[in-house]
Amino acid sequence: MAGDLSVALIAAAAIVGALIGSFLNVVIHRVPAGISVVHPPSACPVCETRIRPADNIPIVSWLVLRGRCRSCSAPISARYPLVEFGTAVAFAGAAAWMLSPLSPVATVSGAAGAFGTLATVFLVVAYLWLVATSIALTAIDLETHRLPNVIVVPGYAVVALGLGVPAVLAGDVERLGVMAAGAGILFGLYFVLWFAWPGGMGMGDVKLSGVLGAYLGFSGWAALAVGAFAPFLLGGALSLILLLARRATRKSGIPFGPWMIVGTWVGLVAGLPLATAYLALFGIAI
């Protein structure tokens, strides 16, 4: 019975993810241009015909229309169904992770006692917000080399409410402390890098680092250590590959925001086992 419920919740998360992905396409297109995400309604950029509700069904509509506008047959970028599908998969994966008995959602909600349900709601919203913004910021940074304040800055409020309130309900002062330390450590690290190397690190990266550091700290020191180190390892490896393949030069600008985001999720999902395995090489146990 519990297994059936988990499958149903993961399937529901995938459906919600596809719907959110449709909205993220609007965010990715409009936010960098400074256009409202709620007005005007979505329309074809070529013929300006308003998109019908039946043609706005995530993934399905693009397939039915064969990737073209119904009115003028202008091509519709494959990015739209890819973002919708990717968000559906990401939401499903996040749901499976949150249902794990070792996830912060399970441990903090369980410790919150009578407030467990309320803590769960706050945590689920906070982590799904992180999933959605991870996708939006990755797409925007890759295309524009920017991390817009309108998406990044509200993350501090999400952290304070979505993570902080459940920790308070659970009486977990230590988790609150590590969360605050994570935000401060990563913000300080990226600020120093921005100050010392302004051409290689943007202020958007600095602002985002505090949010990501809080999420990592909420999961513990192991997640924080892995999540802080992983972006530099992964980003450095890609840069080396591009240099060797002559697809980039030392002066090429490679957005670092996506690697910060990927590294954070590596820390959240696999931080403890990775840190344990690494320390075990030196005979140190966590």
Secondary structure, 3 states (H helix, E strand, C coil): CHHHHHHHHHHHHHHHHHHHHHHHHHHHHHHHHCCCCCCCCCECCCCCCECCHHHCCCCHHHHHCCCECCCCCCECCCHHHHHHHHHHHHHHHHHHHHHCCCCHHHHHHHHCHHHHHHHHHHHHHHHHHHHHHHHHHHHHHHHHCCCCHHHHCHHHHHHHHHHHHHHHHCCCHHHHHHHHHHHHHHHHHHHHHHHHCCCCCCHHHHHHHHHHHHHHHHHCHHHHHHHHHHHHHHHHHHHHHHHHCCCCCCCCCCCCHHHHHHHHHHHHHHHHHHHHHHHHCCCCCC
